[in-house]
């Protein structure tokens, strides 16, 4: 198997340099164009060597979790930088064939039924709540922050994100009814109710988030303005003045895009405004890494803007504004990762070392997907009517500047 790995790696590393220490003790250098980025890794077992060839998208991560693949004289970030850059630019023949198969079957794999969606959400969001307190901001914003200034702290950037979205919702009077699809731990609902006077209904499929969000609304004295429901977007029957969805669309699945945007249209009043905030990809439709799908976000997919817009068009909705956030999420995840790694001992005590390696691999890989693989975030403002919002974007800037600082 080592000879097969060697032959593939000589074709695979086209950029930078990668050293591999094989299980038999032999160290080989694979040199592409340029000296950087550079990294080395240790393939400790024959199984780890197979992981570089057969189902590498899944097996590499599993071998790393099991301690059979490890960075060598470098960080995990440096190792993944080399690998992800070359996967993005070249890949190897087996990797390309596996990717083509995943793409061909993605609608079936991501056809998230109601029961499947509940299982998928529970897999990630119903983990021990203490885990998220180790690396998120106190408001538990588990989505891309908005760095209006480069020197913002994570906490400041998450507050800025909420008000950036609030401005796009054009909350021009108190008492507007807002539906928050995928409300998380309730941070957006709290901000919209407290700072904008909105009546917010938040829906989630996570039992952990449902309980926390309801408790937070009560503790903030906002239970009369915030209702949290354990409900799927497909089961909402009321209409709202505004709809917001932050970091939830990535869990819909490409097979349900049309259903999602039909639900948005059905739940939005004729003069209403919706704001969708989602991870996206700039290189066109693709598929989800199989390791990420199995261990982190089952049924998840980061959509291309093109396939998202196509589904919006089929739902007969207007796209009245579009903004692309490029490196904001890379900066956000970098801060999460540094906080997470600083609390390693607590994570290991809470779970075990294998879980720590799994979650750390997820965070490092996620950050690099925005730095070297073309991931980004998009924010789409949607309406049923072309006259639902002012003709220019000035109102967004004015409302954002007037927003309170507390978040």
CORFENPE-V244473 format. One record per pair of residues at least 12 apart in sequence whose C-alpha atoms are under 6 Angstrom apart, sorted by the first residue. I is the first residue (numbers start at 1). J is the second residue. D is the distance in whole Angstrom. If there is no record, write none. Layout:
i = {I	I}
j = {J	J}
d = {D	D}
This chain:
i = {12	12	13	14	14	15	15	16	16	16	16	16	16	16	17	17	17	17	18	18	18	18	19	20	20	20	21	22	23	23	23	37	39	39	40	41	41	41	42	42	42	43	44	48	48	57	58	58	65	65	65	85	103	107	107	110	110	110	111	118	120	121	122	126	135	135	135	137	139	143	144	145	145	145	145	146	146	159	164	167	167	167	168	174	174	175	175	175	176	176	176	177	177	177	177	178	178	178	178	179	179	179	179	180	180	180	180	181	181	182	182	182	183	183	183	184	185	185	185	186	191	199	200	201	201	201	202	203	203	203	203	204	204	205	205	214	238	239	239	239	240	240	240	241	241	242	242	242	243	244	244	245	246	247	249	250	250	250	251	253	258	261	262	270	271	273	273	274	274	275	275	276	276	277	277	278	278	279	279	279	280	280	280	280	280	280	281	281	281	281	282	284	285	288	317	317	318	318	318	319	319	320	320	321	321	322	322	323	323	324	324	325	325	325	326	330	330	333	337}
j = {91	92	32	32	33	32	33	32	33	34	35	36	37	38	30	31	32	38	30	38	39	40	40	40	41	42	42	43	43	44	45	82	78	79	72	70	71	72	69	70	72	69	68	63	68	290	290	291	354	357	358	372	287	254	255	253	255	299	255	205	298	206	206	208	336	339	340	155	187	247	329	157	158	161	332	160	161	407	400	396	399	400	396	197	198	197	198	199	198	199	241	199	200	240	241	200	240	242	243	200	201	202	243	202	243	244	245	203	245	203	204	248	202	203	204	209	209	212	213	213	407	225	226	226	227	228	228	228	229	230	231	230	231	230	231	228	267	267	268	269	267	268	269	269	272	272	273	274	274	274	275	276	277	278	278	300	301	302	300	301	311	315	315	384	388	382	383	381	382	380	381	379	380	378	379	377	378	302	376	377	302	303	304	375	376	377	304	374	375	376	374	304	304	301	383	384	382	383	384	381	382	381	382	380	381	379	380	378	379	377	378	376	377	378	376	367	370	367	363}
d = {6	6	5	4	6	4	5	5	6	5	5	5	5	6	6	5	6	5	5	6	5	5	4	6	5	6	5	5	6	5	5	6	6	5	5	6	4	5	6	5	6	5	5	6	6	6	5	4	5	5	6	6	5	6	5	5	6	5	5	6	5	6	6	5	5	5	5	6	6	6	5	5	5	5	6	6	5	5	6	5	5	5	6	4	6	6	5	6	5	6	6	5	6	5	5	5	6	5	5	6	5	6	5	5	6	5	6	5	5	6	5	5	5	6	6	6	5	6	5	4	6	5	5	6	5	6	5	6	5	6	5	5	6	5	6	6	6	4	5	6	6	5	6	6	5	5	5	5	4	6	5	5	5	5	6	6	5	5	5	6	5	6	5	6	5	6	5	6	5	6	5	5	5	6	4	6	6	6	6	4	5	5	5	6	5	5	5	6	4	6	6	5	5	6	6	5	5	5	6	6	5	5	6	6	5	6	5	6	5	6	5	6	5	6	5	5	6	6	6}
